[in-house]
Amino acid sequence: MARPKKLTRRKKTLPGSTGLAPKEILLPAGAQSQEAAAQVQASGGSVLGSFRDPFGGYDLILAALPIERVEPTPYQRDASDTHVKRLMTAIEKIGSFLDPIIVIPHAEGYWSPNGNHRLQAMRKLGAKSITALLIPRAEIAFKILALNTEKAHNLREKSLEVIRMYRALAAESKGNERSYAFEFEEPAYLTLGICYENKPRFSGGAYQPVLRRVEDFLELPLSKALPERMRRAKLILDLDEAVSEIAAKLKEKGLVSPYLKAFVVARINPTRFSKAAEFDFDEVLGKMTASARRFNADKIRQEDLARTGGAPDSEE
């Protein structure tokens, strides 16, 4: 049963009551960052400075790294060619690279959980090096969704990024899904990510509203929860086949809308007008599949579609 989301009010913080004072930020770096600094030097880079984070107090290093030693984490979305070209133009016009990427040490080089578009832009501009904020904490690699502010994710990108992280964590972590709620952000992304892996042009936006109401993080270790996520994704993909057939019939009638699938899913969604706090995933999907099989496309008019809102069917 999906748990209702609790709305918590943020406590008011007194000005100047959190973190470190400016002089405290300049305190000597700890052993972990000293080791990371030595790795920078050994890899052909230069340490430009070290300091403590003003909010969390942990050590940080500002470094210039050989650009060929930096790679994006393998979990995140692919770079957008359009956004990379836009950044290349901006860097050339300004004549400077002013926004260091974030990196963590990895094997003989570095992974960047935040800054892939900037990294690719500098590579295409022929740069020899790149400035980076080095965090000597490997777990930061899984905070991609919270860190990434350079280009907003669409649903497909976010879902694929989350399921890639999930698979990597499942191979090395004993924690359960709920313990990674911050990294994964929403349980619906897990199921949708598997759907996108199996069907790249999947219309996830049509199903996200219902999944947000019926999904919850599972109280299972990731390795054991993954088969359940795959089972749920299959139910969604099977439903999508029926929904696609209905949308095709509506098109044959001459009905035109970028929201055809979203319209059909909304019509068969039993949670749409319900005030219930919890829903059972299998029960809801079973009802939706049965409704899809009974759906009468002949009764739908163009004015019905005109009232449809929400995300377009395509996430591309």
N, C-alpha and C positions, 0 to 999 in steps of 0.2 A: 504494500500500500504506500502510495506517495505521501510524504509528510508535508503539511502546510508550511510555507516559508514564513519565518518569523521576521517581522520588521523591528529592527533595533535602532533606537535613537542614539546618535553619536553624542558622547559626553562632551561638554564644553571644556576646552583646554585653555588654561591661563596663558597669556602671551609670555614667551620667554621661559617656559617651564619645562621644555622637552629637549633632550639631546645635549650636545656639548657646546661650551663657549668657544669662541674663535681661538683662544690660546691653547685650549685643550686639544683642538684638532691637530696641532703641530707637535704633539707628544711623539716620542720615538716609536717607530713601527715595531710590531711584535714579531715573534719567530716565524709565524706562518707567512707573513708578507716579506720577510727577509729571504726566505727560501724562494718565494715567487720572484723576487727581484733578481736573485742569482740566476734563475732560469731565464729571465729576460736577457740578461747579459750573455749567457751561454748560447742563446738562440740568435744572437746577432742584433738584438735590439738595444734600446737605451732607456734607462729609468730617468724620467724627467722630474719625478717627485713622488713622495709618499705622504699620506695623511690618514686621519681617521674620519670615517663617515660622520657628518654632523648630526644625523638622526639616530642611527643604530650604534655608532661608536666602533664599528669594526674597521680593520685596516683596508686601505685602498692604495693602488699604485697607478700613477699616470705614466704611461710608457709609449715610446715610439717603437713599433714592431715591423719587422720585414713583412710586407703584405702577403707574400707567398706562404707564410707560416700561419695565416689566419683563415679559418673556414667557418661557415655557419654551423650551428648545431644540426644534426641530421633529422631532428624532429619537426623543424619549423617549415612553414610554407615556402614554395618556390618564389624567387624574386620576380617582380613585375617588370617586364622590359620597359613599359611606359614610364613607370616611376623611376627606374634607374636612369633613363635618358633625361628625365626632368631634373634629377639631382646632378647629373653631369653638367647640364647647362648652367644650373645655379652655381656650382663650384667654379666653373670656368669664368662666369661673369663676375663673381666676387673676387676670384683669384686666390681663394683660401679655403682650407678644409677646417671648419670651426667647431664641428660637432663630433667629438670622439665616440667611437663605438664602445660597447661593453664586451669584455672578453673574460674567459676563465681559462686556467691552464688545462691542457689536455694532451696526454702522451708527449710527443716531442714538439707540439705546437700549441695553438689556441683555438677555442671555440667561441663564437660570438652568438649569444642568445638574443642580442638586440643590436641591429646595425647592418644586417645583410645587404640592404639596398645601398647604403653608403659604401660598404665594402666593395660591392660589385661596380658601383660608379667609379670609385677610385682605381680599381683594376683596369677598367676600360679606358680610363684616362691615362693609363701607363704609369701610375704612381709606384715608387719604390717602397714606400713605407706608409703606415697609417697610425695615427694617434689613437690610443685606446685607454679606457679606464679598466684596469685589471683588478678583478675581485678574486682573491685566493679562496673561494668557497665554491666547490663543484656543484652543490645543490642549486645554485642560482640558475643553472642551465635549464631547469624545469619551471622557471618562473616567466616563461616567454610571454604568455598572454598579458600578464601585469606589466611587464617591461616594455612591450612593443608599442611605441607611440608614433613611430615615423610614418606609418601608413595603416589606416584602419583595415581590419580584417573583414572580409565578407563571411557569410555563414559557412560556405564550403571550405575556405582557407582555415577558419578557426576550428572546424570539426576535424579536418584532416590533421592539423597540428596537434590537437588534443589526443587523438587516437594513436598517433605516432609516439608521443610522450608516454602514453599508457602502455604500449607494447614494450618500450625500452625499460620502464619502471617495473613492469611485471616480471622481467627477466632477472631483476636484481634486488627487488624490494619485497619484504614480507608484510608491508602495510596494506590496509584495506582501502577500498575506494574512498570512503568518507575521509580518511586521513589526508587525502590529496585533493580535497574540495577546492582549495585555493588555486592549485595548479590547473585543475580541469575546469573550474568556473561553473559549469552547468552539467548535470548528468546527461541531458539530452545530446550534448556534443559527442559523447562517447558512442551512442547508438547511431547518430547521424554520420559520424566519421567512418564507421564500418560500411554504412550505406554508400557513402561517396567512394570508398575504396573499391566497392563492387560495381558501382554505376556512376562514373564520373559526372554525367549530366543529370544526376538525380536532383529532383526538385525539393530540396530540403526545406525551403521556406514555407512550403505548403503544410508540412508536418510538424514544424517546430512548435506552433501554439499548443497542439494537443500533447506533444511529448513533454512540454514544460509542466503540464498538469499531472501527467501519469508517471513520470520518471523521478527517481530518487537515487542517491548514491547508495550502493550496496554495501552491506556489512560483511563483505567477503574479501579475502586476500585477492590482489589483482589477478594473479595467475588462475584463480578459481572463478573469479567474476567475469573474466574475458569470454569464456564459452557462453555465459548467459547473455552478455552483450551481443555476441554473434547471433544467438538465437532470436533475440529481440529485433535485430537488424533484418534478419530474414523475414520476420513477420511484416515489418514495414515495407520491405521490397516486394513481398507478395501482394500486399495491399496496393502498392503503387502500380503494379501491373493492371489490377482491376480499375484503378482510378484513371490510368492512361487510356484504357479502352473507352471509358465514359467520356473523357475529354475529346477523344477522336470522334465519337459520335456527335458531340456538340459542335465540333468543327464542320462535320459533314452537313449539319443543319444550317450552317452559315453563321453560327454564333462566334463572335470574335472578341477576345479579351486576353491580356497578358496574364490573367489570374485564373485561367480555366481550372487547373488542378487545385489551386487554393480554394476556389469556389466549391468544387466537388467535395473536397476534404471537409470543409466547413459544414456542408449540408449533412454529412454522415457522421459528424463528430458528436458523440453523446455527452461530452463534457461542456459543450459550447455555452449552454445557458444554465448549467448546473451550479449550485452554490455549495456543493459538497466539498469538504476539505481534503478528502483523500479518494484516490481511484486505484483500482487494480489494473495493471498494464494489460494482462492477458484478456481480462473481461472487456475492457474498452476496445482493444484491437479486434477481438472476436465480433463485437457488435458492429464495428466499422466495416469489417470485411463482409458481414452478412448484409448490411445496408447497401454496400457497393454492388453486391450481386442483384439486389432488388431495384436498383436505381433506374428510374424511368426518364431517359434523356428527352423524350418527346414532350414532357410537361414543362421543360425549362424554356424561358423566353429571354430575349436580349435584355429587357429591363431588369430581369433578375440578376444578370451578370453585372449590370451597371452599378448595382449597389455593393458589389464585392470590394473589399479593401484588403490590406495586408501586403506581404511581399510577393513580387512577381514569381511565376513558377521557376524560371531559370535563375541560377545563382552565378552564371558566368559573367 
